[in-house]
């Protein structure tokens, strides 16, 4: 069993990276965990989109 982690600032970038990983590998997915976090820096709101793919 293996794990691949993704951590990006934009949800569309996360989607593209996950799709690229899935297209380039012949794998059996066990589970995908997805998370979103946000914080404030100065007056700017910052988002973090992450995913963990567990696979064989």
GUBA-720154 format. One record per residue (C-alpha): x, y, z; residue number from 1. Coordinates in Angstrom, 1 decimal. Each point is the difference from the previous one (the first is absolute). Layout:
BEGIN
+--------+--------+--------+-----+
!      x !      y !      z !   n !
+--------+--------+--------+-----+
!      X !      Y !      Z ! NUM !
...
+--------+--------+--------+-----+
END
This chain:
BEGIN
+--------+--------+--------+-----+
!      x !      y !      z !   n !
+--------+--------+--------+-----+
!    0.0 !    0.0 !    0.0 !   1 !
!    1.3 !    3.5 !   -0.8 !   2 !
!   -1.1 !    3.6 !    0.6 !   3 !
!    0.2 !    3.1 !   -2.3 !   4 !
!   -0.6 !    3.4 !    1.5 !   5 !
!   -1.1 !    3.2 !   -1.8 !   6 !
!    0.0 !    3.5 !    1.5 !   7 !
!   -1.0 !    3.0 !   -2.1 !   8 !
!   -1.4 !    3.5 !    0.3 !   9 !
!   -2.7 !   -0.4 !   -2.6 !  10 !
!   -2.6 !   -2.7 !   -0.3 !  11 !
!    0.3 !   -0.1 !   -3.8 !  12 !
!    3.7 !   -0.6 !    0.3 !  13 !
!   -0.6 !   -2.8 !    2.4 !  14 !
!   -2.4 !   -1.6 !   -2.4 !  15 !
!    2.4 !    0.2 !   -2.9 !  16 !
!    2.9 !   -1.5 !    2.1 !  17 !
!   -2.1 !   -2.9 !    1.2 !  18 !
!   -1.3 !   -0.7 !   -3.5 !  19 !
!    3.5 !    0.1 !   -1.4 !  20 !
!    1.2 !   -2.4 !    2.7 !  21 !
!   -2.9 !   -2.4 !   -0.6 !  22 !
!    0.4 !    0.1 !   -3.8 !  23 !
!    3.8 !   -0.7 !    0.2 !  24 !
!   -0.2 !   -3.0 !    2.4 !  25 !
!   -1.7 !   -3.4 !   -0.2 !  26 !
!   -1.1 !   -0.1 !    3.6 !  27 !
!   -2.8 !   -1.4 !    2.2 !  28 !
!   -1.4 !    2.7 !    2.2 !  29 !
!   -0.9 !   -1.0 !    3.5 !  30 !
!   -1.2 !    3.5 !    1.2 !  31 !
!    0.3 !    3.7 !   -0.6 !  32 !
!   -0.1 !    2.5 !    2.9 !  33 !
!   -0.7 !    3.6 !   -0.8 !  34 !
!    0.4 !    3.1 !    2.3 !  35 !
!   -0.3 !    3.7 !   -0.3 !  36 !
!    1.4 !    2.5 !    2.5 !  37 !
!    0.1 !    3.8 !    0.1 !  38 !
!    1.8 !    2.7 !    1.9 !  39 !
!    0.4 !    3.7 !    0.1 !  40 !
!    3.3 !    1.7 !   -0.8 !  41 !
!   -0.2 !    3.8 !    0.4 !  42 !
!   -3.3 !    0.7 !   -1.7 !  43 !
!    0.2 !   -2.9 !   -2.5 !  44 !
!   -1.8 !   -3.3 !    0.4 !  45 !
!    2.2 !   -3.0 !   -1.0 !  46 !
!   -1.4 !   -3.4 !   -0.9 !  47 !
!    1.8 !   -3.3 !   -0.1 !  48 !
!   -1.5 !   -2.9 !   -2.0 !  49 !
!    1.6 !   -3.4 !    0.7 !  50 !
!   -0.7 !   -3.6 !   -0.8 !  51 !
!    1.6 !   -3.4 !    1.0 !  52 !
!   -0.4 !   -2.9 !   -2.4 !  53 !
!    0.5 !   -3.5 !    1.6 !  54 !
!    0.7 !   -2.5 !   -2.7 !  55 !
!    1.7 !   -3.3 !   -1.1 !  56 !
+--------+--------+--------+-----+
END
